[in-house]
Amino acid sequence: MTAGEAGTKKRRLTRTQRRAETAWSKVLAVRDRGRRGEPADYKVLAKRFPALLHGSGLCQAVAFVQKKAQDKAVFRTYLEDLAAVMGLDDRAALEEKSRRAPLGSYLRLSREALEAATWLCRYSEALLPDDSAGSGGGDGP
């Protein structure tokens, strides 16, 4: 294969690489938007969500963030990003599947959500500023 052929072939990525790449771009978008307090709040949520998911289950964790999303856009952003990293169309698809999936599908979806949330957490820790002003306060999970 020549160098030109190698450049025209589409890169084949593993599922983990696709998740990592999507998470990277989503966290960078939060950082680059730079709305006041959003990166720090997003980072707090990204760090806490995997434990919430592990302790409460996918459906309850998503419901908790949905409730918080009524007051703060950063929670809606996080659910959108989580759904994108999981390969779902949008947060509505994540919310629907987490409520209606049969047991086997729910368990698989939960594992995928945990993997996706872990990537968002890793990149949030690496790319987003710490909350030095305490704006995360009591709004996080």
PASEBA-1860 file (N, C-alpha, C; in nm, 3 decimals):
! residues 141
1> MTAGEAGT> 0.085/-0.116/0.000/0.000/0.000/0.000/0.090/0.123/0.000 ~ 0.057/0.217/-0.084/0.136/0.339/-0.093/0.089/0.437/0.014 ~ 0.169/0.542/0.031/0.135/0.643/0.131/0.003/0.711/0.094 ~ -0.023/0.732/-0.033/-0.147/0.795/-0.077/-0.268/0.710/-0.046 ~ -0.254/0.577/-0.065/-0.364/0.487/-0.034/-0.394/0.485/0.115 ~ -0.288/0.489/0.195/-0.306/0.487/0.340/-0.379/0.612/0.387 ~ -0.353/0.726/0.323/-0.418/0.851/0.363/-0.564/0.856/0.323 ~ -0.601/0.782/0.216/-0.740/0.788/0.171/-0.829/0.685/0.240
9> KKRRLTRT> -0.770/0.582/0.298/-0.850/0.483/0.371/-0.897/0.542/0.503 ~ -1.018/0.508/0.538/-1.075/0.556/0.663/-1.008/0.485/0.779 ~ -0.977/0.562/0.883/-0.918/0.504/1.003/-1.016/0.409/1.068 ~ -0.966/0.296/1.108/-1.050/0.201/1.184/-1.014/0.218/1.331 ~ -1.115/0.252/1.408/-1.095/0.274/1.551/-1.171/0.170/1.631 ~ -1.117/0.137/1.746/-1.190/0.049/1.837/-1.302/0.129/1.902 ~ -1.394/0.060/1.964/-1.504/0.128/2.034/-1.448/0.221/2.142 ~ -1.346/0.176/2.212/-1.285/0.258/2.317/-1.222/0.383/2.257
17> QRRAETAW> -1.154/0.369/2.144/-1.095/0.486/2.079/-1.201/0.585/2.033 ~ -1.312/0.533/1.980/-1.421/0.623/1.938/-1.479/0.697/2.058 ~ -1.499/0.626/2.168/-1.550/0.691/2.290/-1.453/0.798/2.338 ~ -1.326/0.764/2.342/-1.226/0.860/2.388/-1.221/0.983/2.299 ~ -1.226/0.963/2.170/-1.221/1.075/2.075/-1.343/1.165/2.090 ~ -1.460/1.105/2.104/-1.582/1.184/2.122/-1.580/1.259/2.254 ~ -1.539/1.192/2.361/-1.532/1.257/2.492/-1.435/1.375/2.488 ~ -1.322/1.356/2.424/-1.222/1.463/2.412/-1.285/1.586/2.345
25> SKVLAVRD> -1.353/1.565/2.234/-1.411/1.679/2.161/-1.523/1.745/2.241 ~ -1.602/1.668/2.315/-1.710/1.726/2.395/-1.656/1.810/2.510 ~ -1.554/1.761/2.579/-1.497/1.835/2.691/-1.424/1.960/2.639 ~ -1.356/1.949/2.527/-1.294/2.067/2.467/-1.397/2.173/2.433 ~ -1.512/2.131/2.384/-1.619/2.226/2.349/-1.667/2.300/2.474 ~ -1.680/2.229/2.585/-1.721/2.294/2.711/-1.615/2.396/2.752 ~ -1.490/2.356/2.744/-1.381/2.446/2.783/-1.376/2.569/2.692 ~ -1.392/2.548/2.561/-1.380/2.658/2.466/-1.498/2.754/2.471
33> RGRRGEPA> -1.618/2.702/2.505/-1.732/2.792/2.521/-1.708/2.886/2.637 ~ -1.653/2.833/2.743/-1.611/2.911/2.859/-1.718/2.997/2.924 ~ -1.844/2.955/2.919/-1.947/3.029/2.990/-1.913/3.032/3.139 ~ -1.947/3.139/3.203/-1.910/3.160/3.343/-1.953/3.043/3.430 ~ -1.858/2.977/3.491/-1.885/2.867/3.583/-1.914/2.733/3.519 ~ -1.946/2.731/3.388/-1.984/2.605/3.326/-1.873/2.501/3.328 ~ -1.750/2.534/3.288/-1.646/2.431/3.291/-1.624/2.370/3.430 ~ -1.626/2.453/3.533/-1.604/2.402/3.668/-1.722/2.314/3.712
41> DYKVLAKR> -1.844/2.357/3.683/-1.961/2.277/3.720/-1.964/2.146/3.643 ~ -1.927/2.151/3.515/-1.922/2.031/3.432/-1.820/1.934/3.490 ~ -1.706/1.986/3.532/-1.601/1.902/3.587/-1.648/1.833/3.716 ~ -1.718/1.906/3.801/-1.770/1.848/3.925/-1.867/1.735/3.891 ~ -1.957/1.760/3.798/-2.054/1.656/3.759/-1.984/1.537/3.696 ~ -1.889/1.563/3.607/-1.818/1.454/3.539/-1.742/1.367/3.639 ~ -1.689/1.428/3.744/-1.616/1.351/3.844/-1.709/1.270/3.934 ~ -1.830/1.319/3.957/-1.922/1.252/4.050/-2.016/1.153/3.981
49> FPALLHGS> -2.042/1.172/3.853/-2.142/1.089/3.786/-2.107/0.940/3.785 ~ -1.983/0.900/3.758/-1.955/0.755/3.759/-1.990/0.688/3.892 ~ -1.963/0.753/4.004/-1.998/0.696/4.134/-2.149/0.693/4.153 ~ -2.218/0.798/4.108/-2.363/0.801/4.114/-2.423/0.687/4.032 ~ -2.369/0.668/3.913/-2.414/0.561/3.825/-2.391/0.424/3.887 ~ -2.274/0.406/3.944/-2.240/0.279/4.006/-2.327/0.250/4.129 ~ -2.353/0.353/4.207/-2.428/0.334/4.331/-2.578/0.327/4.312 ~ -2.631/0.402/4.217/-2.776/0.413/4.203/-2.833/0.342/4.081
57> GLCQAVAF> -2.749/0.316/3.985/-2.796/0.257/3.860/-2.820/0.364/3.756 ~ -2.826/0.322/3.632/-2.836/0.415/3.520/-2.964/0.497/3.523 ~ -3.075/0.431/3.542/-3.203/0.502/3.537/-3.211/0.611/3.643 ~ -3.174/0.580/3.765/-3.180/0.680/3.872/-3.076/0.790/3.852 ~ -2.958/0.756/3.806/-2.856/0.857/3.782/-2.900/0.955/3.674 ~ -2.955/0.902/3.566/-3.004/0.989/3.458/-3.120/1.074/3.508 ~ -3.210/1.017/3.586/-3.324/1.093/3.639/-3.276/1.206/3.730 ~ -3.174/1.179/3.810/-3.119/1.283/3.898/-3.064/1.399/3.816
65> VQKKAQDK> -2.988/1.368/3.713/-2.929/1.475/3.631/-3.039/1.547/3.552 ~ -3.141/1.474/3.507/-3.255/1.537/3.440/-3.320/1.642/3.530 ~ -3.340/1.608/3.655/-3.402/1.701/3.750/-3.315/1.825/3.765 ~ -3.185/1.806/3.779/-3.094/1.919/3.792/-3.089/2.002/3.664 ~ -3.113/1.938/3.550/-3.108/2.007/3.420/-3.219/2.110/3.405 ~ -3.322/2.098/3.487/-3.430/2.198/3.482/-3.379/2.335/3.527 ~ -3.277/2.336/3.612/-3.225/2.461/3.667/-3.094/2.507/3.604 ~ -3.012/2.415/3.557/-2.880/2.450/3.505/-2.853/2.381/3.372
73> AVFRTYLE> -2.816/2.459/3.274/-2.790/2.406/3.139/-2.674/2.308/3.136 ~ -2.579/2.322/3.228/-2.462/2.235/3.227/-2.502/2.088/3.246 ~ -2.610/2.063/3.318/-2.655/1.926/3.338/-2.713/1.869/3.207 ~ -2.785/1.953/3.132/-2.834/1.910/3.000/-2.717/1.881/2.908 ~ -2.617/1.969/2.911/-2.498/1.950/2.829/-2.431/1.818/2.862 ~ -2.420/1.786/2.990/-2.355/1.662/3.030/-2.430/1.540/2.977 ~ -2.563/1.541/2.988/-2.640/1.427/2.937/-2.627/1.415/2.785 ~ -2.626/1.527/2.716/-2.606/1.525/2.570/-2.470/1.465/2.537
81> DLAAVMGL> -2.368/1.508/2.610/-2.232/1.458/2.586/-2.220/1.310/2.619 ~ -2.280/1.269/2.730/-2.278/1.127/2.767/-2.343/1.043/2.659 ~ -2.458/1.087/2.610/-2.527/1.014/2.503/-2.441/1.007/2.378 ~ -2.376/1.116/2.343/-2.290/1.118/2.223/-2.173/1.022/2.238 ~ -2.110/1.021/2.354/-1.997/0.930/2.376/-2.043/0.785/2.371 ~ -2.165/0.760/2.413/-2.221/0.624/2.408/-2.263/0.585/2.267 ~ -2.268/0.682/2.175/-2.309/0.654/2.038/-2.458/0.666/2.016 ~ -2.528/0.729/2.110/-2.672/0.750/2.096/-2.699/0.883/2.027
89> DDRAALEE> -2.820/0.898/1.975/-2.854/1.019/1.900/-2.855/1.145/1.986 ~ -2.915/1.138/2.103/-2.926/1.255/2.189/-2.964/1.212/2.330 ~ -2.977/1.310/2.419/-3.009/1.275/2.559/-3.147/1.213/2.572 ~ -3.240/1.250/2.483/-3.374/1.190/2.487/-3.365/1.039/2.464 ~ -3.278/0.997/2.373/-3.260/0.854/2.348/-3.202/0.785/2.472 ~ -3.107/0.850/2.537/-3.048/0.795/2.660/-3.154/0.784/2.769 ~ -3.232/0.890/2.786/-3.336/0.890/2.889/-3.439/0.781/2.863 ~ -3.481/0.769/2.739/-3.581/0.668/2.701/-3.527/0.526/2.719
97> KSRRAPLG> -3.408/0.501/2.668/-3.351/0.366/2.678/-3.325/0.327/2.823 ~ -3.283/0.423/2.905/-3.254/0.389/3.045/-3.381/0.350/3.121 ~ -3.495/0.399/3.075/-3.621/0.365/3.141/-3.687/0.240/3.085 ~ -3.671/0.214/2.956/-3.752/0.111/2.891/-3.676/-0.014/2.846 ~ -3.546/-0.015/2.858/-3.470/-0.130/2.808/-3.498/-0.255/2.890 ~ -3.510/-0.371/2.823/-3.520/-0.497/2.897/-3.390/-0.522/2.975 ~ -3.394/-0.612/3.070/-3.284/-0.631/3.164/-3.148/-0.647/3.096 ~ -3.136/-0.737/3.001/-3.006/-0.759/2.935/-2.955/-0.633/2.866
105> SYLRLSRE> -3.042/-0.564/2.797/-3.004/-0.440/2.729/-2.971/-0.331/2.830 ~ -3.045/-0.328/2.940/-3.020/-0.228/3.045/-2.882/-0.248/3.107 ~ -2.845/-0.372/3.132/-2.713/-0.399/3.190/-2.601/-0.359/3.094 ~ -2.618/-0.389/2.965/-2.520/-0.349/2.865/-2.512/-0.198/2.854 ~ -2.628/-0.133/2.851/-2.634/0.012/2.844/-2.568/0.076/2.966 ~ -2.587/0.016/3.082/-2.525/0.066/3.205/-2.373/0.058/3.197 ~ -2.321/-0.054/3.146/-2.175/-0.068/3.129/-2.122/0.036/3.031 ~ -2.194/0.055/2.922/-2.153/0.155/2.822/-2.155/0.295/2.883
113> ALEAATWL> -2.257/0.324/2.962/-2.267/0.455/3.026/-2.151/0.477/3.123 ~ -2.115/0.373/3.197/-2.003/0.385/3.291/-1.872/0.409/3.216 ~ -1.851/0.338/3.107/-1.730/0.360/3.026/-1.727/0.501/2.969 ~ -1.841/0.547/2.916/-1.849/0.682/2.859/-1.827/0.787/2.967 ~ -1.890/0.769/3.083/-1.876/0.864/3.193/-1.731/0.870/3.242 ~ -1.664/0.757/3.239/-1.524/0.752/3.281/-1.437/0.835/3.187 ~ -1.462/0.826/3.056/-1.387/0.909/2.961/-1.415/1.057/2.981 ~ -1.540/1.093/3.004/-1.573/1.234/3.029/-1.504/1.282/3.156
121> CRYSEALL> -1.499/1.197/3.257/-1.431/1.231/3.382/-1.282/1.254/3.359 ~ -1.217/1.161/3.290/-1.073/1.172/3.265/-1.038/1.301/3.193 ~ -1.110/1.329/3.086/-1.079/1.449/3.008/-1.120/1.576/3.080 ~ -1.224/1.572/3.161/-1.261/1.689/3.241/-1.150/1.723/3.340 ~ -1.095/1.621/3.403/-0.986/1.643/3.497/-0.863/1.700/3.427 ~ -0.841/1.656/3.305/-0.721/1.700/3.232/-0.738/1.837/3.167 ~ -0.857/1.870/3.121/-0.875/1.988/3.036/-0.949/2.105/3.101 ~ -1.027/2.079/3.204/-1.108/2.185/3.261/-1.045/2.240/3.389
129> PDDSAGSG> -1.068/2.369/3.414/-1.009/2.431/3.534/-1.076/2.380/3.660 ~ -1.003/2.390/3.771/-1.061/2.357/3.900/-1.157/2.467/3.942 ~ -1.249/2.432/4.027/-1.346/2.529/4.077/-1.287/2.601/4.197 ~ -1.213/2.707/4.172/-1.148/2.779/4.281/-1.243/2.872/4.354 ~ -1.353/2.915/4.287/-1.447/3.009/4.351/-1.560/2.937/4.422 ~ -1.564/2.802/4.409/-1.669/2.728/4.478/-1.803/2.737/4.409 ~ -1.806/2.763/4.278/-1.934/2.779/4.210/-2.008/2.646/4.197 ~ -1.937/2.532/4.217/-2.004/2.403/4.211/-2.097/2.383/4.329
137> GGDGP> -2.062/2.442/4.440/-2.146/2.445/4.559/-2.222/2.318/4.585 ~ -2.349/2.333/4.616/-2.433/2.218/4.647/-2.513/2.170/4.530 ~ -2.488/2.221/4.409/-2.568/2.183/4.294/-2.525/2.051/4.233 ~ -2.407/2.002/4.264/-2.357/1.879/4.203/-2.423/1.758/4.264 ~ -2.404/1.642/4.199/-2.462/1.519/4.253/-2.392/1.474/4.379
END
